[in-house]
């Protein structure tokens, strides 16, 4: 009798749980529906959001310029909803907006506001420069508004016909540099033993852990490639501003005396040199632009639209949809094992994207856009083999390198039909290393000791709380040398070079894209669009193709939320706060160096990574 009662109880409880779950589901659906209509009611004013005549397209990038947003769509939803300062702007959105605006009669000028952009590579700047140069062929003017301009911001500003600087503003151009912190003395004081295994005297990524200064080889190599990028920078400013190259270089080298000649007035110094055209405050600039076009609504000053809103309200101007596709796959960030969110190149994640493109019968060519300093060799080799398999399946594969494609980033490019780099791409760094720090002596000072037994001579030796065994050191050095040999052979097989020629340009040495082209490490120099054109040429597509970015599709719920928050921000005209001119800090640099060590989690792995960044 009790068992019957128990069964009946479970039966009715089950029915209740089903009813209660259905009730919650319906109520949640009704709540979301009401919320949706509330948002629509708030933003659906009498003034429908349209692009009117005499509108200026405003290019106001925020944070770091990237090939692909990092994180997940929900991360961006939360950022939009809470009005947090944006930390990323997508390069292709900038280029696409400028391209669409060229032939849009409603857009009468391009206004560049670089104040909130705090990091961008030279290769990305060259991509934008090409788009702005194309925009200018329409006869529409380009104007830059700025309060202060850092070195990278100024290169973007220089694309304009005129640069309007605040009367108390600063243009700061001091040249490119590659400085890092070095930790050996500090580690010695802590009695941390650093075991570094590397091949290539120029492979300097981990030098800070075994030296107190930059090695002569690293100084030689770094000065060579950043010198190439600096020359490209000067030539670009000279080209866009009409300042003789010698005059520009001399003024920067003699900055202190030039500033003293104008009594320390930075703005006047920039005006005198020809770096800017007008000294005008932001309210005055807005009034002038309103007079040249049309007045804006509210606090806008002049009629304007940002690139994100412009893209949302306009349609693609590319060739009609075709059944023949070129897929663009992004590889951005450090290369690591496993599945990873965007912003990091996960071997599993990227391999699945490549495999998906191979299985899509409509995709006839793939452009792999690489913006990576490298990382784990095993992960890089896994990706390279997927690229090779994609090519062997009959698909054309072209690599387009962004700001950096070095070490492991260069490794995964080798299976492509053609490799394109920007003249400013940081590439090469054909070298490998492995590093294991051990902490037995610091722990002993604290009275912490390690002891035990193992079944073999090597068992338990790979511990961070024990000194590294001499046999393990030999094993790891041999493994590092073998991996370097594999890298050299890989490049020899892929490039039109003999092995001794590869060895001469390898050894961990970094090159600019232009230097890499001279040494046949890449096939051509050019931007992403030129790489796409090359893929179409090799695949024999002519002009009958369409381009698609091969990214994971958002769920319907994520799309719904992004649409709602994006529409709300568009209706309210939400703006963003500015960011400091100088973003890099000692702590950021230190954490960046230690990140590679922390990620290894005490395991030994051979790494092809280039800590090469220009400041």
Protein Blocks (a to p, Z undefined) as FASTA:
>chain_A
ZZmmmmmmmmmmmmmmmmmmmmmmmmmmmmmmmmmmmmmmmmmcfbdcdddehiacdddd
ehjadfbdghjfklmmmmmmnopacfbdcfklmmmmmmmmmmmmklmbdcddfklpcbdc
fklmmmmmmmmmmmmmnopacddddfbdcfklmmmmmmpmbdcddfkbccddebjadddd
dfklmmmmnopacddddehjklmklmmmmccbdcfklmmmmmmmmmmmmmmmmmmmmmmn
opafklmmmmmmmmmmmmmmnnopaklmmmmnopambdcdfklmmmmmmmmmcccehjlo
pacddfklmmmmpccfbdcddfbdcdddddedjddehjddehiacfklmmmmmmmmmmmm
klmbdcdddddebjafklmmmmmmmmmmmmmnopacdddddfbcghjlmmmmmmpmbdcd
dfklcghjiacddddddfklmmmmnopacddddfbfkgoklcfkbccdfklmmmmmmmmm
mmmmmmmmmmmmmpccdfklmmmmnnopacdfklmmmnopafbdcdfklmmmmmmmmnon
ojaccdddddddddfklmmmmmmmmmmmmmnopacddddfblbdfklmmmmmmmmmmmnn
opacdddddddddZZ
